[in-house]
Amino acid sequence: MSRAPLEPDRATLEAWLAEVARAGFDALEALPHARAAGPLGAEATAIAQAVRLDFAEAPHDGGIASLVARVVAASEASLNTIGPGYLAYVPGGGIPSAALADLLACLLNRFTGLTAAAPALCRLEADVLTWLAGEFGLPAGAGGLLTSGGSLANLSALVAARHAVLGDDGRLSDARLYVSSQAHGSVEKAARIAGIPAANLCRVATDERLRMDPQALADAIARDRAAGLRPFAVVSSAGTTNTGVIDPLPAIATVAAAAGLWHHVDAAYGGAFVLCDEGRARLEGIARADSIAFDPHKGMFLPYGTGCLLVRDAARLRAAHQLDAPYLQDFDRLDRRDEVPSPTEHGPELSRDFRGLRLWLPLLLHGVGAFRAALSEKLALAQRLHAALADAAARGVPIELLAPPELSIVAWRARRRDGEDHGAWQARNAQWLARIVARGRVHLSSTVVPDGDGTPCFTMRACVLSFRTHAAHVDAAVEDIVQTAGT
């Protein structure tokens, strides 16, 4: 039986690469005319069934062209997350230069969990982390880790906080963690994995703009200490996923420091805005954090699977994660002076992909200035969207806008009619969103945000963050929102 060799010759590899590149570049070229979302639900499930193949002993008869075509067909049954009209959830876009970095990293396939196994490559990744720490204003001695995303970054941060404040005796029944109602779900999941009982997660009150109330935080800490509990950390948000609000970071840092708590900032969405002047000003106080999670696959436009954790004192992160193993003793015989810390010393992974290259290569190929300019543009585009919707509301379009955007998320809903039942109002908002999305030019998402009485309300949101989204796409979104608003 003939078999495809696992080491094809160069000509075969180049032919395969050419086919993959052709399909990928065709997809990018089609973006200006592509719908903002492909089929979902039952239609997408039918496509999923149609593209399936059985695994056989012999190579697939259709070869690379047939297989790539199936992958492309499968990708079309999805949200078009690389398109300029994708304004749902938190876009990123996936810059092509990062894909080239991933290709090279996968072809070279070096082990970068332990620095001694690839010291020069780990040096490149460490340089990226040092640069990022400086951009966030962290001092010398800061360090960090590139992760698969904000979820793993939040987990490692809470493990470090637990170890630093509570020690390592395993007694967590009285450990107390503070978040707001707007905290991302990954924080609660991280607390659970880190051994913090669900009942010990304290939801701190928020103000009228859904920002954590520092006085309520201080009061909760004092109350819990008086009750014999052990407060150890507070998680604030630098750009919530729901509406993009920024907690009062300086005041929270002051409360945490006075109480001896670890202050972790979840900046998975908003953190990258420190790269531009306008964003850095809005994130004032983030440099005082003990740790910061942010996702380069969001605000730095990289492929999914690129998260980051930065910690003010790298030694505290290493203390919580570093372990020795006898099967690694061969590396101890090497001269390891001036070696950068191993990624595995800062997080739970030993085996990992070489994530650093997908930041290092684009930053040098495009220049940092290109990222700063793109982020400034996104802040301006969010203001443009909010102003246009405010103008429409002033002209009688039944739009109820939430507060002006602090970063690049704009939120609104239909204005409630006099005497309208709450359920009917919610249904009308959902129907409006469906009409906007059905046009295919932009894809928006929804969330639930309380009204002035605290009642949960269906709320539409647009997050402007793709590097491919520009003024024309925002103007198209405004047009579709206004024309489908009804009365």
N, C-alpha and C positions, 0 to 999 in steps of 0.2 A: 504494500500500500504506500503510495507516495505521500510524503509529508512536506509541509512548508518548513524550511530550516529556520531555527531560531536566530541564526546569524545570517540574514540575507546579505548579498553583496551590495556594494555602494550604489550601483546602478538601480537596483531594486529599491533601496532605501530612498534614493533621490526621486524615483518615480512615485513612490508612496507619499513622500513629502510634498511633491508638486500637486498631487491630487487633493491632499488635505488643505494645502494653502489655497488652491483654486476654490474649493468649496467655502473655506472661511472668508476669503476676500470677496467672493460673490455675495455672501451674506452681508458683509459690511457695505458693499456697494449698493445693495438693495435697501438699506435702512431708510433713506429719505422717503421712500414710497411704501414702506412696510407698515402694516397695522401695528398699533401699540401693544396689542395682545393677540395671540393666536387663539384657536379654540380651546376651551377648558371644559371641565365636567364630562358628560357622557360622550361628547364628540371627541374629546382628547383621549378618553379611555379607549374608544374604538380605534383611534390611530395607534395607540400603544399596543393594541392587539395585532394590528396589521404589520407593524415593523418587527415583530418578534421573529427570531430564528432559533432553530434547534442547534445545539452544539454537536458537531460531528467529528469523527476521527480524521477525516480529510479536510483540506482547506476549502473554504467556501468557493463555490464555482464562479460567482460574480466578481471575485477579487476585490481590491481596495475601492474601486469606483462604486460598486454596488453597496458595499458596507458603509462608506461615507455618505452616500445618498440616503441610506436608512437613518443614519444619525441626524442628518439635516432635517429629514422629514419628522423625526421624533422631536427635534428642537422647536419645530414650528407649532407644535401643540403645547404651547406654554406662554407665559408672560414674556414679552419681548424686552427683556431687561437691559439689552445693550442699545435700545433705540432712543432717539431724542424725545419721544413722547411718553416715555415711561416715567411717571411722576408718582408712582405708588410706593408704599412702604418706605425704604431708604435705598435709592438707586446707587449704583457705582459706575457701571459701564464697562469696565474691563479693558484698559488700554492695550492695544496690540503689542506694544513693546514689552509688556510684562509676559505676554504669551511666548514671545521669543526667548525671554529669560527662562521661563519654565521649560521650554524645549531643551535649551542648553543644559539646564540643571538636571533634567531627567536623563539626557544622553550621557552626561558625565557621571551622574548617579553616585556622588560621593557621600559618605556618611558624615553628617554634621551634627549629630547629637553630642558627641564628645569632641572638644576642640583638638585634642592631641591627634585625632584621626584625620583631620583636615584643617590644620591651623590657619592657613592662608585664607581659605574660604570662610571660616568662622570669623576671621578678622574683618572681612568685608561686611558680614552681617553685624558684627559688633560696632563697626563704624557707622552703619545706618542707625543703630539704636542710640549711640552716643549723640549723633546729630539730632535725632528726634527728641531726646531728653533735653538738649539745649534749646530747641525750638519751644518746648513747653516751659522753659525757665527753671528746670530742675538743676540742682547744684552738682558740683563734682562729687563723685561717689555714687551717683545715680546709675541705675542699670535697668535691664529689662529682658524681654523675651518676645519673639515673634511667635504668635499662636495661630490656631486655625480660625479664630474669630473672637468676638467679644465674650462669648460664653466661657471659653477656656481662660481668657484673661481675667474675667471676674472671679472664676473659681480659684485660680492661683493667687489672686490678690487676697481673697478671704482666708485662704489657707495660711498665707504669710501673716495676715492680721491676727488670726487665731493663735498662731505660734508665738508671735511677738508679744501679744498682750496677755494671753491666758496661759502660755506655756504649753507643755506637751504631756500633761498628765491624763488626758482623755476625759476629763470631767467637763462636760458641756451642757449638762441639764439646766444650768443656771446662766449660760452664756446668752448675751442679749445683743442683737443686731438691729440697727435703725435704718429705715428706708422711708420713702414717701409712697403715697398711693400711685404715683406715676413711674415708679421704678420699673425697669424692664424685667420681664419674667425670668430672664437668665440669672438675675441676682438671687431670686428666691430659690431657683434650682441649684445654684452654686452653694447657697447656704445649706440646703438639704444634703448635698453630696459631701460638704465639709463637716457634716455631723451636727449642725445646729438644729435643734428641734423647731418644727414649723411654728409652734406656739410662741417661740422666743423671737420671732420676727416682729418688731414693733413698727407699725405704720404711723409715721409722724404726720401731724396735721399740715395742710398746705394753705396758702393764701388764695385770694380770689383769682390769681393767674396760675394756680396749681403748682406753685413753687414751695419747697419745704420751708416751714416756719422755724427759724433758728431758736426762737424763744420756746416754742413747743418742744423742740428737740432737747434743749437744756432742761426743761421741766420734766420730760420723760426720763432722761438719764438720772436726775436727782431722785425721782419717784422710785425708779427701779433699784437704785443703790440702797435706798432706805428699806426696800422690801427684801434685800439680801441677794439680789441678782447681780451678775457681773457683766456690765456693759463693756463691749470690746471694740466695736467698729460702727461707723456710720457710712452709708453709701449715698452720695449725692449724685445728681445728674447734670451733665453739661450738654444739654440738648436731649430732652426726652423724646422717645419714639412717637408718642401720641401727637404732641403739638410743638415739639422743639423748644420748650422753655428751659431756661437755665436756672438751677437753684442758686440762691445767694451764697456763692462759694466762699468769699472772704469771711462772712459771718459764721458759716458752718465750720470752717477751718478753726476759727477762734474758739467756738464751743467745744469742738473735738479736742483741741490742744489743752484747753483748761481742764477737761474731764479725763485726759489721758487715753483717749480713744484713737484708733487708727481711722484716718479719713481717706476713703477710697472714692474717687470720682469716676463714675461710669460715663465716659465721653465717647462711647463707641460710634455714635452718630456725629456728634458735634466737635470732637477733639481736633480733627484736622484743620479746623478753621483758625487755629493758632498760627497757621502758616501765612495768613494774610493780616494786614494791619487792622482792618475792621473787625475781623473775627477775634484777634488776640485781645482787643479792647473789651469785647463782649464777654470773654472768658476770664476776665480779671479774677485773680485769686486761685486759679487752677495750679499755679506753681507751688502753692503751699500744701498740696495734697501729699499724702504718704504714698499713694499709688494711683495710677491713671490707666484705664482701659480705653483703647480706641481702635477703630477698624480701618486700616488703610484700604480695605476693599470697599469702603464707603467713600469717605472724603478724599482719598488719594486715588480713587478711580481704578483700583487694581482688581484682579479676578477674585471671586469668592474664595474664601479659605485663607485670608490674610488678616489676622488680628494682631494686636500689640498690647503688651503690658509694660508700663514704665513704673519704676519704684524709686522713691527718693533715696533710699539707702539699700543698695544692692545686696549688702551683707545680710540684711534681714530677710530678703527674698531667698538667698542661698541657704540660710539657716533652716528655713522651712521645707526645702526641697532636696537638699544635697544628701546623697547616700553613697556609700562605697560598695563595690561588688568585686569578689575575688577574680572573676573572669576578665576583669579589666586591668589586672595588675601589670600586664606587659607594658602598658602606657606609662606606668610609674617609673620605669627604667630609663625613660627618655629625659633629656634636658628640656624642661618645660618652663623655664624662666621666660618672662615677658609674654606668656600665653594669655589670651583673653579668656574669661570664664566660659565654661561649656554651657550651651543652651540647656542641657539636661539638669544643670545645677539650679536652674531658675524656674523649672516647671515640671509637670508630671511625665513628659515624653522623654524617651531615650531615642527610639527610632522616630524620625521625622523627615519631612521633605526639606530641601534647602530653600526656605522661604525668602531668605535675605536677598537673593539675586533678583527677585521680581520687584524689589524696591530699588536696589542699588543700580541696576541697569537703566531703568526709566529715569531715575533722578539725574543720572549723568548724561543720558542721551538727549533728554528734553531740556535739562536745566531746571533748577528749583523754581526759577521765576515763572515758568509755565504753569506750575501747580498753584503758585500764589495767585496768579492772574485768574485762573479758572475758578478758584474758590471765591475771590472777590466778585467775580461775575455772578456766581450762584446767589450770593447774598443780595446783590442788586436785582436779580431776576425775581427773587421772592418778594422784595419790596414792590417791584413792578406789578406782580400778580395781585398782591394785596391792594395796592392803590387802584388798580383797574376794577376789582370787585367792589371796593368801597365806592367808586364812582358810579358803578352800575346800581348799587343799592340806593345811592342818593337820587338816581333817576327813576326809582320805583321798582326795580327788580327785587323780588322778595328774598333777599340774601341777608342772613344774620352772620356777620363776621365775628370771629373770636379776636383776641388781642392781636396787634400787629406782630409779625414774625420776629423772634429774637435771633433766629438763624435762617434756615431756608425752608421751613415748613409753614404753610398757610392753611388755616382751618376755617371752615364755615359750615352753615347748614341753612335750610329753608326757614324763613321767618314763620313762626307759628301763627296760625289764623286765630282770630277771636273765637273763643269757645271750642276750639278744636281739641278733640280727644287726643291724649298723649300717644296712644298706639297708632292712630291715624296719621299723626304728625311724623312719627318714626317711619311708617310705611311710605309716606310721601317722599321723605328724604332718600330712602333706599331706591325708590323708583326713579328719582331724579339722577342719582348716581348711575343707575343702569342706562339711562338715556344718554348720558355723557359718554360713557365707556363704549356704548354701541356704535358711536360714530367712528371709532377706531383711530382717531388722530392722537388722543392722549389716553393714558390709563391712570386712573386715580384709585385711591383706596379709602376706606372709612375706618373710624374708630368710635369709641364711646367716651364722651366728655360730659361731665355734669353741668347742668345749668346753674343759675344763681341760687336755686333752692336745693341744689345737690342731687337733683334727679338725673339719672343717666340718660344721655341723649345721643342719638345717631348723629355723627359729625363727619363731614367729608374733609379730606386733607390732600394736599399736593406737596410733595417733597421735591424740591428742585436741587438735584445734586449730580446728575450725569454730566460728564464733560462734553457730551454731544448736544445738550439742551441749551438753546440760545433764545434770544428775544422773540424770534418768529414762532417758536414752539410754545412759549408762554402766551403769546397773543392768540394763538390757535386755541389754547386751553380756555382762555377768557371767553372767546367767541362761543365755544361749545357749551360752556357753563351757562352763559347768559341766554343763549338761544334755546336751551332746553329747560330753563327755569320754570316756565309756566307762570301761573298767577297764584 
